[in-house]
Amino acid sequence: MPSTEFSDAMTISSVAWYPNSGYTSVTFDAFYINMGYCASDQLTENFDANYVSGTKTQVFQRASTYKVDAVYPWTAITLDTPFFYDPAQGNLIIEVDWPDGVDEIYTFNYYTGVNSLVMGSYGSPTGNVFMDAPYLQLQGELSLDQSTFAAIKATFR
Amino acid sequence: MRTSALLLALLVSGAVAATVEVGSAQYPANMPFCAN
């Protein structure tokens, strides 16, 4: 679904993944999340080339051990730095980086039909492209100055 | 591991707080919470 489905810009404060049953936690050696804009509706294998130049922003950083406990139905990470996303400026990239760790929590993906996911080794400039994406929940606040109250009400449908 | 997801979004909002759900639970995958 294109970014034009956003009725308003929003400030994203957390990102949540939908875990499969039976997992308890995962521990990373370090963990980082970047966000930014993508001008294309599909990703290429080069991570940084997918960003609109100058928009890649680190929104979460843990330089040492970081444990994530599985929470059902949504396992959320609250961003250190909320990200203001304006759909008029392009699609949104969420990049997650980690070097190594122990254990795992499988989360659900869905088929997109376009190149919407890149996965590769930590630190590698490129990865492999896939036609799926994580089932995600983003939470934040709408940018009220860019919408009328009536328009906001309409999103309840 | 390093992953990027291009998000194509559906907006379901409250008056100020917004929740955007993207996609659906189709099949389990080993990212981003598979540590090694």
N, CA and C atoms of all chains as a GROMACS GRO file, in nm:
protein
  579
    1MET      N    1   0.084  -0.118   0.000
    1MET     CA    2   0.000   0.000   0.000
    1MET      C    3   0.090   0.125   0.000
    2PRO      N    4   0.064   0.217  -0.089
    2PRO     CA    5   0.155   0.332  -0.100
    2PRO      C    6   0.147   0.425   0.020
    3SER      N    7   0.249   0.503   0.037
    3SER     CA    8   0.254   0.596   0.149
    3SER      C    9   0.143   0.700   0.142
    4THR      N   10   0.084   0.718   0.025
    4THR     CA   11  -0.026   0.814   0.013
    4THR      C   12  -0.145   0.773   0.099
    5GLU      N   13  -0.143   0.650   0.151
    5GLU     CA   14  -0.250   0.607   0.241
    5GLU      C   15  -0.244   0.676   0.377
    6PHE      N   16  -0.128   0.733   0.407
    6PHE     CA   17  -0.120   0.816   0.528
    6PHE      C   18  -0.200   0.943   0.502
    7SER      N   19  -0.291   0.975   0.590
    7SER     CA   20  -0.368   1.098   0.573
    7SER      C   21  -0.293   1.218   0.630
    8ASP      N   22  -0.197   1.191   0.716
    8ASP     CA   23  -0.124   1.300   0.780
    8ASP      C   24   0.018   1.256   0.811
    9ALA      N   25   0.101   1.355   0.827
    9ALA     CA   26   0.233   1.327   0.882
    9ALA      C   27   0.218   1.285   1.028
   10MET      N   28   0.315   1.210   1.076
   10MET     CA   29   0.310   1.169   1.216
   10MET      C   30   0.451   1.161   1.273
   11THR      N   31   0.458   1.178   1.404
   11THR     CA   32   0.584   1.160   1.474
   11THR      C   33   0.583   1.019   1.533
   12ILE      N   34   0.668   0.933   1.480
   12ILE     CA   35   0.672   0.792   1.522
   12ILE      C   36   0.754   0.780   1.650
   13SER      N   37   0.692   0.724   1.752
   13SER     CA   38   0.760   0.712   1.881
   13SER      C   39   0.796   0.568   1.917
   14SER      N   40   0.730   0.471   1.853
   14SER     CA   41   0.764   0.332   1.880
   14SER      C   42   0.733   0.245   1.759
   15VAL      N   43   0.803   0.132   1.753
   15VAL     CA   44   0.782   0.032   1.648
   15VAL      C   45   0.761  -0.102   1.716
   16ALA      N   46   0.661  -0.176   1.672
   16ALA     CA   47   0.631  -0.305   1.734
   16ALA      C   48   0.622  -0.414   1.628
   17TRP      N   49   0.676  -0.531   1.664
   17TRP     CA   50   0.669  -0.649   1.580
   17TRP      C   51   0.572  -0.749   1.642
   18TYR      N   52   0.521  -0.839   1.558
   18TYR     CA   53   0.415  -0.934   1.598
   18TYR      C   54   0.479  -1.072   1.613
   19PRO      N   55   0.511  -1.114   1.734
   19PRO     CA   56   0.586  -1.238   1.751
   19PRO      C   57   0.502  -1.364   1.734
   20ASN      N   58   0.567  -1.465   1.685
   20ASN     CA   59   0.507  -1.598   1.682
   20ASN      C   60   0.502  -1.653   1.825
   21SER      N   61   0.416  -1.747   1.848
   21SER     CA   62   0.400  -1.801   1.983
   21SER      C   63   0.522  -1.886   2.022
   22GLY      N   64   0.546  -1.894   2.152
   22GLY     CA   65   0.646  -1.986   2.204
   22GLY      C   66   0.784  -1.929   2.228
   23TYR      N   67   0.802  -1.800   2.205
   23TYR     CA   68   0.933  -1.739   2.227
   23TYR      C   69   0.930  -1.651   2.352
   24THR      N   70   1.044  -1.641   2.418
   24THR     CA   71   1.049  -1.564   2.542
   24THR      C   72   1.134  -1.438   2.533
   25SER      N   73   1.252  -1.449   2.473
   25SER     CA   74   1.339  -1.331   2.468
   25SER      C   75   1.452  -1.353   2.368
   26VAL      N   76   1.519  -1.243   2.337
   26VAL     CA   77   1.639  -1.247   2.254
   26VAL      C   78   1.734  -1.143   2.311
   27THR      N   79   1.864  -1.171   2.305
   27THR     CA   80   1.963  -1.078   2.357
   27THR      C   81   2.066  -1.048   2.248
   28PHE      N   82   2.082  -0.921   2.220
   28PHE     CA   83   2.176  -0.878   2.117
   28PHE      C   84   2.304  -0.823   2.180
   29ASP      N   85   2.413  -0.833   2.104
   29ASP     CA   86   2.538  -0.770   2.148
   29ASP      C   87   2.529  -0.618   2.139
   30ALA      N   88   2.451  -0.572   2.044
   30ALA     CA   89   2.421  -0.430   2.026
   30ALA      C   90   2.299  -0.424   1.934
   31PHE      N   91   2.233  -0.310   1.930
   31PHE     CA   92   2.109  -0.305   1.851
   31PHE      C   93   2.083  -0.160   1.811
   32TYR      N   94   2.055  -0.140   1.684
   32TYR     CA   95   2.035  -0.005   1.631
   32TYR      C   96   1.916  -0.003   1.535
   33ILE      N   97   1.844   0.106   1.534
   33ILE     CA   98   1.737   0.126   1.437
   33ILE      C   99   1.759   0.262   1.369
   34ASN      N  100   1.752   0.260   1.238
   34ASN     CA  101   1.758   0.383   1.159
   34ASN      C  102   1.627   0.399   1.083
   35MET      N  103   1.588   0.522   1.060
   35MET     CA  104   1.472   0.551   0.976
   35MET      C  105   1.510   0.657   0.874
   36GLY      N  106   1.434   0.660   0.765
   36GLY     CA  107   1.458   0.760   0.663
   36GLY      C  108   1.357   0.745   0.550
   37TYR      N  109   1.377   0.824   0.448
   37TYR     CA  110   1.284   0.824   0.336
   37TYR      C  111   1.340   0.747   0.218
   38CYS      N  112   1.247   0.688   0.140
   38CYS     CA  113   1.282   0.617   0.018
   38CYS      C  114   1.199   0.677  -0.095
   39ALA      N  115   1.264   0.716  -0.203
   39ALA     CA  116   1.193   0.778  -0.314
   39ALA      C  117   1.123   0.674  -0.402
   40SER      N  118   1.171   0.552  -0.399
   40SER     CA  119   1.116   0.446  -0.483
   40SER      C  120   1.013   0.363  -0.406
   41ASP      N  121   0.930   0.292  -0.479
   41ASP     CA  122   0.836   0.199  -0.416
   41ASP      C  123   0.900   0.062  -0.393
   42GLN      N  124   1.025   0.045  -0.434
   42GLN     CA  125   1.094  -0.081  -0.411
   42GLN      C  126   1.237  -0.054  -0.364
   43LEU      N  127   1.291  -0.151  -0.291
   43LEU     CA  128   1.427  -0.139  -0.241
   43LEU      C  129   1.524  -0.209  -0.335
   44THR      N  130   1.648  -0.162  -0.334
   44THR     CA  131   1.756  -0.230  -0.404
   44THR      C  132   1.846  -0.298  -0.301
   45GLU      N  133   1.946  -0.371  -0.348
   45GLU     CA  134   2.030  -0.449  -0.255
   45GLU      C  135   2.126  -0.362  -0.174
   46ASN      N  136   2.150  -0.239  -0.214
   46ASN     CA  137   2.241  -0.150  -0.142
   46ASN      C  138   2.164  -0.073  -0.036
   47PHE      N  139   2.195  -0.101   0.091
   47PHE     CA  140   2.118  -0.043   0.201
   47PHE      C  141   2.112   0.109   0.193
   48ASP      N  142   2.228   0.172   0.191
   48ASP     CA  143   2.228   0.318   0.200
   48ASP      C  144   2.176   0.386   0.074
   49ALA      N  145   2.188   0.318  -0.041
   49ALA     CA  146   2.140   0.378  -0.166
   49ALA      C  147   1.988   0.388  -0.169
   50ASN      N  148   1.922   0.316  -0.083
   50ASN     CA  149   1.776   0.321  -0.081
   50ASN      C  150   1.723   0.448  -0.015
   51TYR      N  151   1.805   0.511   0.064
   51TYR     CA  152   1.762   0.632   0.134
   51TYR      C  153   1.766   0.753   0.042
   52VAL      N  154   1.669   0.841   0.057
   52VAL     CA  155   1.684   0.975   0.003
   52VAL      C  156   1.803   1.038   0.075
   53SER      N  157   1.894   1.094   0.000
   53SER     CA  158   2.019   1.144   0.057
   53SER      C  159   1.993   1.239   0.174
   54GLY      N  160   2.063   1.212   0.283
   54GLY     CA  161   2.055   1.299   0.399
   54GLY      C  162   1.941   1.271   0.494
   55THR      N  163   1.860   1.169   0.465
   55THR     CA  164   1.743   1.144   0.551
   55THR      C  165   1.764   1.029   0.650
   56LYS      N  166   1.870   0.951   0.634
   56LYS     CA  167   1.893   0.838   0.725
   56LYS      C  168   1.922   0.892   0.865
   57THR      N  169   1.841   0.847   0.961
   57THR     CA  170   1.848   0.900   1.097
   57THR      C  171   1.850   0.786   1.198
   58GLN      N  172   1.946   0.786   1.289
   58GLN     CA  173   1.948   0.683   1.394
   58GLN      C  174   1.847   0.722   1.502
   59VAL      N  175   1.751   0.632   1.525
   59VAL     CA  176   1.644   0.663   1.620
   59VAL      C  177   1.650   0.576   1.745
   60PHE      N  178   1.734   0.473   1.742
   60PHE     CA  179   1.749   0.385   1.860
   60PHE      C  180   1.890   0.328   1.856
   61GLN      N  181   1.958   0.333   1.970
   61GLN     CA  182   2.093   0.280   1.973
   61GLN      C  183   2.124   0.219   2.109
   62ARG      N  184   2.171   0.095   2.105
   62ARG     CA  185   2.224   0.028   2.223
   62ARG      C  186   2.358  -0.032   2.182
   63ALA      N  187   2.465   0.027   2.232
   63ALA     CA  188   2.598  -0.013   2.188
   63ALA      C  189   2.650  -0.136   2.260
   64SER      N  190   2.577  -0.181   2.363
   64SER     CA  191   2.618  -0.302   2.435
   64SER      C  192   2.495  -0.393   2.448
   65THR      N  193   2.504  -0.493   2.535
   65THR     CA  194   2.401  -0.596   2.545
   65THR      C  195   2.262  -0.537   2.559
   66TYR      N  196   2.171  -0.588   2.478
   66TYR     CA  197   2.033  -0.538   2.479
   66TYR      C  198   1.938  -0.657   2.469
   67LYS      N  199   1.855  -0.674   2.570
   67LYS     CA  200   1.761  -0.786   2.573
   67LYS      C  201   1.620  -0.739   2.538
   68VAL      N  202   1.555  -0.815   2.451
   68VAL     CA  203   1.416  -0.788   2.415
   68VAL      C  204   1.332  -0.905   2.464
   69ASP      N  205   1.235  -0.877   2.550
   69ASP     CA  206   1.141  -0.980   2.596
   69ASP      C  207   1.022  -0.985   2.500
   70ALA      N  208   0.978  -1.104   2.468
   70ALA     CA  209   0.862  -1.120   2.381
   70ALA      C  210   0.736  -1.074   2.456
   71VAL      N  211   0.663  -0.984   2.395
   71VAL     CA  212   0.535  -0.938   2.448
   71VAL      C  213   0.429  -0.965   2.342
   72TYR      N  214   0.320  -1.026   2.384
   72TYR     CA  215   0.215  -1.064   2.289
   72TYR      C  216   0.092  -0.975   2.308
   73PRO      N  217   0.028  -0.928   2.199
   73PRO     CA  218   0.059  -0.963   2.061
   73PRO      C  219   0.166  -0.876   1.997
   74TRP      N  220   0.203  -0.762   2.060
   74TRP     CA  221   0.300  -0.674   1.996
   74TRP      C  222   0.422  -0.654   2.087
   75THR      N  223   0.540  -0.676   2.034
   75THR     CA  224   0.665  -0.651   2.104
   75THR      C  225   0.720  -0.518   2.052
   76ALA      N  226   0.711  -0.418   2.137
   76ALA     CA  227   0.742  -0.281   2.094
   76ALA      C  228   0.878  -0.235   2.142
   77ILE      N  229   0.939  -0.152   2.062
   77ILE     CA  230   1.061  -0.081   2.101
   77ILE      C  231   1.031   0.069   2.094
   78THR      N  232   1.045   0.134   2.207
   78THR     CA  233   1.026   0.279   2.211
   78THR      C  234   1.153   0.348   2.164
   79LEU      N  235   1.139   0.434   2.068
   79LEU     CA  236   1.255   0.498   2.006
   79LEU      C  237   1.321   0.596   2.104
   80ASP      N  238   1.452   0.605   2.098
   80ASP     CA  239   1.523   0.708   2.174
   80ASP      C  240   1.490   0.846   2.119
   81THR      N  241   1.481   0.852   1.987
   81THR     CA  242   1.454   0.978   1.918
   81THR      C  243   1.335   0.958   1.826
   82PRO      N  244   1.217   1.012   1.860
   82PRO     CA  245   1.101   0.998   1.771
   82PRO      C  246   1.132   1.052   1.632
   83PHE      N  247   1.072   0.988   1.532
   83PHE     CA  248   1.101   1.024   1.393
   83PHE      C  249   0.978   1.088   1.330
   84PHE      N  250   0.994   1.210   1.280
   84PHE     CA  251   0.883   1.277   1.212
   84PHE      C  252   0.877   1.226   1.069
   85TYR      N  253   0.763   1.164   1.034
   85TYR     CA  254   0.746   1.106   0.901
   85TYR      C  255   0.634   1.178   0.827
   86ASP      N  256   0.669   1.235   0.713
   86ASP     CA  257   0.571   1.302   0.628
   86ASP      C  258   0.557   1.219   0.500
   87PRO      N  259   0.444   1.153   0.479
   87PRO     CA  260   0.430   1.065   0.362
   87PRO      C  261   0.444   1.139   0.229
   88ALA      N  262   0.427   1.268   0.230
   88ALA     CA  263   0.444   1.346   0.107
   88ALA      C  264   0.589   1.348   0.061
   89GLN      N  265   0.680   1.313   0.152
   89GLN     CA  266   0.823   1.318   0.119
   89GLN      C  267   0.879   1.185   0.071
   90GLY      N  268   0.797   1.079   0.072
   90GLY     CA  269   0.844   0.949   0.026
   90GLY      C  270   0.799   0.837   0.117
   91ASN      N  271   0.836   0.715   0.078
   91ASN     CA  272   0.807   0.599   0.163
   91ASN      C  273   0.904   0.596   0.282
   92LEU      N  274   0.868   0.517   0.379
   92LEU     CA  275   0.947   0.510   0.502
   92LEU      C  276   1.034   0.385   0.505
   93ILE      N  277   1.161   0.404   0.535
   93ILE     CA  278   1.252   0.291   0.557
   93ILE      C  279   1.275   0.275   0.707
   94ILE      N  280   1.265   0.152   0.754
   94ILE     CA  281   1.308   0.118   0.890
   94ILE      C  282   1.421   0.017   0.876
   95GLU      N  283   1.538   0.053   0.926
   95GLU     CA  284   1.656  -0.034   0.916
   95GLU      C  285   1.696  -0.079   1.055
   96VAL      N  286   1.712  -0.209   1.074
   96VAL     CA  287   1.749  -0.266   1.203
   96VAL      C  288   1.884  -0.334   1.188
   97ASP      N  289   1.978  -0.300   1.276
   97ASP     CA  290   2.114  -0.354   1.268
   97ASP      C  291   2.154  -0.416   1.401
   98TRP      N  292   2.213  -0.535   1.392
   98TRP     CA  293   2.270  -0.596   1.512
   98TRP      C  294   2.384  -0.687   1.471
   99PRO      N  295   2.493  -0.692   1.552
   99PRO     CA  296   2.609  -0.770   1.512
   99PRO      C  297   2.599  -0.918   1.543
  100ASP      N  298   2.542  -0.951   1.660
  100ASP     CA  299   2.535  -1.092   1.700
  100ASP      C  300   2.452  -1.097   1.829
  101GLY      N  301   2.435  -1.217   1.882
  101GLY     CA  302   2.359  -1.230   2.005
  101GLY      C  303   2.321  -1.374   2.029
  102VAL      N  304   2.226  -1.393   2.122
  102VAL     CA  305   2.179  -1.528   2.154
  102VAL      C  306   2.028  -1.529   2.160
  103ASP      N  307   1.973  -1.644   2.130
  103ASP     CA  308   1.828  -1.670   2.130
  103ASP      C  309   1.757  -1.596   2.016
  104GLU      N  310   1.627  -1.606   2.014
  104GLU     CA  311   1.553  -1.553   1.901
  104GLU      C  312   1.405  -1.540   1.934
  105ILE      N  313   1.341  -1.449   1.863
  105ILE     CA  314   1.196  -1.439   1.864
  105ILE      C  315   1.153  -1.430   1.718
  106TYR      N  316   1.089  -1.531   1.667
  106TYR     CA  317   1.037  -1.522   1.531
  106TYR      C  318   0.915  -1.430   1.531
  107THR      N  319   0.911  -1.344   1.431
  107THR     CA  320   0.797  -1.252   1.416
  107THR      C  321   0.736  -1.272   1.279
  108PHE      N  322   0.614  -1.222   1.261
  108PHE     CA  323   0.541  -1.251   1.138
  108PHE      C  324   0.574  -1.152   1.027
  109ASN      N  325   0.586  -1.206   0.908
  109ASN     CA  326   0.602  -1.128   0.786
  109ASN      C  327   0.478  -1.144   0.699
  110TYR      N  328   0.472  -1.063   0.595
  110TYR     CA  329   0.365  -1.080   0.495
  110TYR      C  330   0.424  -1.056   0.356
  111TYR      N  331   0.359  -1.115   0.256
  111TYR     CA  332   0.404  -1.103   0.119
  111TYR      C  333   0.359  -0.971   0.061
  112THR      N  334   0.452  -0.896  -0.001
  112THR     CA  335   0.419  -0.764  -0.055
  112THR      C  336   0.409  -0.763  -0.208
  113GLY      N  337   0.474  -0.856  -0.275
  113GLY     CA  338   0.474  -0.859  -0.420
  113GLY      C  339   0.572  -0.764  -0.484
  114VAL      N  340   0.644  -0.686  -0.403
  114VAL     CA  341   0.749  -0.597  -0.454
  114VAL      C  342   0.872  -0.613  -0.366
  115ASN      N  343   0.984  -0.561  -0.411
  115ASN     CA  344   1.108  -0.571  -0.333
  115ASN      C  345   1.101  -0.475  -0.215
  116SER      N  346   1.061  -0.526  -0.102
  116SER     CA  347   1.033  -0.441   0.013
  116SER      C  348   1.119  -0.474   0.134
  117LEU      N  349   1.214  -0.566   0.119
  117LEU     CA  350   1.297  -0.607   0.232
  117LEU      C  351   1.438  -0.637   0.183
  118VAL      N  352   1.538  -0.589   0.256
  118VAL     CA  353   1.677  -0.622   0.228
  118VAL      C  354   1.736  -0.682   0.354
  119MET      N  355   1.806  -0.794   0.340
  119MET     CA  356   1.867  -0.860   0.455
  119MET      C  357   2.011  -0.898   0.420
  120GLY      N  358   2.104  -0.865   0.508
  120GLY     CA  359   2.243  -0.897   0.482
  120GLY      C  360   2.324  -0.904   0.609
  121SER      N  361   2.452  -0.932   0.595
  121SER     CA  362   2.542  -0.943   0.710
  121SER      C  363   2.562  -0.807   0.774
  122TYR      N  364   2.587  -0.810   0.905
  122TYR     CA  365   2.610  -0.685   0.978
  122TYR      C  366   2.731  -0.612   0.922
  123GLY      N  367   2.712  -0.485   0.891
  123GLY     CA  368   2.820  -0.405   0.838
  123GLY      C  369   2.834  -0.410   0.688
  124SER      N  370   2.767  -0.506   0.624
  124SER     CA  371   2.777  -0.517   0.479
  124SER      C  372   2.698  -0.405   0.411
  125PRO      N  373   2.751  -0.345   0.306
  125PRO     CA  374   2.675  -0.240   0.237
  125PRO      C  375   2.558  -0.293   0.156
  126THR      N  376   2.558  -0.423   0.128
  126THR     CA  377   2.452  -0.479   0.046
  126THR      C  378   2.394  -0.604   0.111
  127GLY      N  379   2.277  -0.643   0.063
  127GLY     CA  380   2.213  -0.764   0.111
  127GLY      C  381   2.127  -0.824   0.001
  128ASN      N  382   2.048  -0.921   0.036
  128ASN     CA  383   1.956  -0.983  -0.059
  128ASN      C  384   1.817  -0.921  -0.044
  129VAL      N  385   1.749  -0.910  -0.157
  129VAL     CA  386   1.619  -0.843  -0.160
  129VAL      C  387   1.508  -0.947  -0.159
  130PHE      N  388   1.404  -0.919  -0.082
  130PHE     CA  389   1.291  -1.010  -0.071
  130PHE      C  390   1.158  -0.936  -0.092
  131MET      N  391   1.060  -1.014  -0.135
  131MET     CA  392   0.928  -0.955  -0.157
  131MET      C  393   0.838  -0.979  -0.036
  132ASP      N  394   0.889  -0.951   0.079
  132ASP     CA  395   0.802  -0.955   0.196
  132ASP      C  396   0.848  -0.847   0.292
  133ALA      N  397   0.777  -0.832   0.401
  133ALA     CA  398   0.807  -0.727   0.498
  133ALA      C  399   0.749  -0.769   0.631
  134PRO      N  400   0.803  -0.716   0.739
  134PRO     CA  401   0.748  -0.750   0.871
  134PRO      C  402   0.609  -0.689   0.891
  135TYR      N  403   0.526  -0.764   0.958
  135TYR     CA  404   0.398  -0.710   1.007
  135TYR      C  405   0.432  -0.617   1.123
  136LEU      N  406   0.402  -0.488   1.107
  136LEU     CA  407   0.447  -0.388   1.203
  136LEU      C  408   0.333  -0.303   1.255
  137GLN      N  409   0.356  -0.251   1.372
  137GLN     CA  410   0.268  -0.149   1.428
  137GLN      C  411   0.355  -0.029   1.468
  138LEU      N  412   0.320   0.086   1.412
  138LEU     CA  413   0.389   0.211   1.448
  138LEU      C  414   0.296   0.294   1.534
  139GLN      N  415   0.352   0.352   1.639
  139GLN     CA  416   0.272   0.440   1.722
  139GLN      C  417   0.337   0.576   1.731
  140GLY      N  418   0.252   0.678   1.743
  140GLY     CA  419   0.304   0.813   1.752
  140GLY      C  420   0.191   0.912   1.761
  141GLU      N  421   0.219   1.031   1.716
  141GLU     CA  422   0.119   1.137   1.719
  141GLU      C  423   0.104   1.198   1.581
  142LEU      N  424  -0.020   1.226   1.547
  142LEU     CA  425  -0.047   1.292   1.420
  142LEU      C  426  -0.002   1.436   1.425
  143SER      N  427   0.033   1.486   1.309
  143SER     CA  428   0.068   1.626   1.297
  143SER      C  429  -0.059   1.705   1.273
  144LEU      N  430  -0.116   1.758   1.381
  144LEU     CA  431  -0.249   1.817   1.372
  144LEU      C  432  -0.253   1.942   1.285
  145ASP      N  433  -0.143   2.010   1.273
  145ASP     CA  434  -0.147   2.132   1.194
  145ASP      C  435  -0.152   2.104   1.044
  146GLN      N  436  -0.146   1.977   1.007
  146GLN     CA  437  -0.155   1.943   0.866
  146GLN      C  438  -0.286   1.873   0.833
  147SER      N  439  -0.383   1.879   0.923
  147SER     CA  440  -0.508   1.811   0.898
  147SER      C  441  -0.622   1.883   0.967
  148THR      N  442  -0.737   1.878   0.909
  148THR     CA  443  -0.852   1.930   0.979
  148THR      C  444  -0.905   1.824   1.074
  149PHE      N  445  -0.986   1.866   1.171
  149PHE     CA  446  -1.045   1.769   1.263
  149PHE      C  447  -1.134   1.671   1.188
  150ALA      N  448  -1.205   1.719   1.088
  150ALA     CA  449  -1.292   1.631   1.010
  150ALA      C  450  -1.211   1.522   0.941
  151ALA      N  451  -1.096   1.557   0.893
  151ALA     CA  452  -1.014   1.458   0.825
  151ALA      C  453  -0.966   1.352   0.923
  152ILE      N  454  -0.934   1.393   1.043
  152ILE     CA  455  -0.890   1.296   1.143
  152ILE      C  456  -1.005   1.203   1.179
  153LYS      N  457  -1.123   1.256   1.197
  153LYS     CA  458  -1.238   1.172   1.228
  153LYS      C  459  -1.261   1.068   1.119
  154ALA      N  460  -1.236   1.106   0.995
  154ALA     CA  461  -1.261   1.015   0.884
  154ALA      C  462  -1.174   0.891   0.891
  155THR      N  463  -1.062   0.899   0.960
  155THR     CA  464  -0.974   0.783   0.966
  155THR      C  465  -1.027   0.675   1.060
  156PHE      N  466  -1.133   0.702   1.131
  156PHE     CA  467  -1.191   0.598   1.216
  156PHE      C  468  -1.268   0.493   1.137
  157ARG      N  469  -1.298   0.519   1.011
  157ARG     CA  470  -1.378   0.425   0.934
  157ARG      C  471  -1.312   0.290   0.924
  158MET      N  472   2.332  -0.904   1.155
  158MET     CA  473   2.226  -0.900   1.054
  158MET      C  474   2.182  -0.757   1.033
  159ARG      N  475   2.135  -0.731   0.915
  159ARG     CA  476   2.093  -0.596   0.882
  159ARG      C  477   1.971  -0.606   0.792
  160THR      N  478   1.868  -0.538   0.826
  160THR     CA  479   1.748  -0.545   0.744
  160THR      C  480   1.689  -0.407   0.724
  161SER      N  481   1.624  -0.390   0.612
  161SER     CA  482   1.548  -0.269   0.586
  161SER      C  483   1.411  -0.310   0.536
  162ALA      N  484   1.312  -0.240   0.578
  162ALA     CA  485   1.177  -0.267   0.529
  162ALA      C  486   1.118  -0.138   0.474
  163LEU      N  487   1.066  -0.148   0.356
  163LEU     CA  488   0.996  -0.036   0.296
  163LEU      C  489   0.852  -0.043   0.339
  164LEU      N  490   0.808   0.056   0.411
  164LEU     CA  491   0.678   0.047   0.472
  164LEU      C  492   0.572   0.112   0.387
  165LEU      N  493   0.467   0.041   0.368
  165LEU     CA  494   0.354   0.088   0.292
  165LEU      C  495   0.236   0.076   0.387
  166ALA      N  496   0.176   0.184   0.423
  166ALA     CA  497   0.106   0.186   0.550
  166ALA      C  498  -0.044   0.210   0.542
  167LEU      N  499  -0.108   0.161   0.641
  167LEU     CA  500  -0.250   0.184   0.664
  167LEU      C  501  -0.264   0.258   0.794
  168LEU      N  502  -0.340   0.365   0.793
  168LEU     CA  503  -0.351   0.449   0.911
  168LEU      C  504  -0.482   0.424   0.982
  169VAL      N  505  -0.471   0.395   1.110
  169VAL     CA  506  -0.588   0.385   1.196
  169VAL      C  507  -0.558   0.474   1.315
  170SER      N  508  -0.630   0.582   1.331
  170SER     CA  509  -0.584   0.681   1.426
  170SER      C  510  -0.688   0.717   1.530
  171GLY      N  511  -0.640   0.768   1.639
  171GLY     CA  512  -0.722   0.835   1.736
  171GLY      C  513  -0.717   0.984   1.711
  172ALA      N  514  -0.769   1.062   1.804
  172ALA     CA  515  -0.776   1.206   1.781
  172ALA      C  516  -0.636   1.266   1.766
  173VAL      N  517  -0.544   1.226   1.851
  173VAL     CA  518  -0.408   1.277   1.842
  173VAL      C  519  -0.311   1.160   1.826
  174ALA      N  520  -0.322   1.064   1.915
  174ALA     CA  521  -0.234   0.948   1.905
  174ALA      C  522  -0.270   0.868   1.779
  175ALA      N  523  -0.169   0.817   1.715
  175ALA     CA  524  -0.189   0.742   1.591
  175ALA      C  525  -0.128   0.603   1.602
  176THR      N  526  -0.198   0.505   1.550
  176THR     CA  527  -0.145   0.371   1.539
  176THR      C  528  -0.154   0.328   1.394
  177VAL      N  529  -0.042   0.293   1.337
  177VAL     CA  530  -0.036   0.250   1.198
  177VAL      C  531   0.003   0.103   1.196
  178GLU      N  532  -0.081   0.020   1.139
  178GLU     CA  533  -0.048  -0.121   1.123
  178GLU      C  534  -0.017  -0.146   0.976
  179VAL      N  535   0.094  -0.214   0.954
  179VAL     CA  536   0.140  -0.241   0.819
  179VAL      C  537   0.148  -0.391   0.800
  180GLY      N  538   0.070  -0.443   0.706
  180GLY     CA  539   0.079  -0.584   0.673
  180GLY      C  540  -0.016  -0.671   0.751
  181SER      N  541   0.019  -0.797   0.760
  181SER     CA  542  -0.064  -0.895   0.828
  181SER      C  543   0.026  -1.011   0.872
  182ALA      N  544  -0.028  -1.094   0.959
  182ALA     CA  545   0.050  -1.205   1.014
  182ALA      C  546   0.036  -1.327   0.922
  183GLN      N  547   0.120  -1.334   0.819
  183GLN     CA  548   0.108  -1.443   0.722
  183GLN      C  549   0.199  -1.562   0.754
  184TYR      N  550   0.325  -1.536   0.787
  184TYR     CA  551   0.416  -1.647   0.816
  184TYR      C  552   0.530  -1.598   0.904
  185PRO      N  553   0.579  -1.681   0.995
  185PRO     CA  554   0.688  -1.639   1.084
  185PRO      C  555   0.821  -1.630   1.011
  186ALA      N  556   0.901  -1.534   1.053
  186ALA     CA  557   1.031  -1.512   0.990
  186ALA      C  558   1.137  -1.486   1.098
  187ASN      N  559   1.262  -1.507   1.062
  187ASN     CA  560   1.370  -1.500   1.161
  187ASN      C  561   1.430  -1.360   1.169
  188MET      N  562   1.352  -1.258   1.151
  188MET     CA  563   1.404  -1.124   1.164
  188MET      C  564   1.295  -1.031   1.214
  189PRO      N  565   1.328  -0.924   1.286
  189PRO     CA  566   1.463  -0.882   1.320
  189PRO      C  567   1.512  -0.937   1.454
  190PHE      N  568   1.440  -1.028   1.516
  190PHE     CA  569   1.474  -1.071   1.651
  190PHE      C  570   1.537  -1.210   1.655
  191CYS      N  571   1.607  -1.247   1.552
  191CYS     CA  572   1.688  -1.369   1.555
  191CYS      C  573   1.833  -1.322   1.567
  192ALA      N  574   1.892  -1.344   1.682
  192ALA     CA  575   2.014  -1.271   1.717
  192ALA      C  576   2.137  -1.315   1.639
  193ASN      N  577   2.140  -1.436   1.586
  193ASN     CA  578   2.263  -1.477   1.517
  193ASN      C  579   2.235  -1.543   1.384
   0.00000   0.00000   0.00000
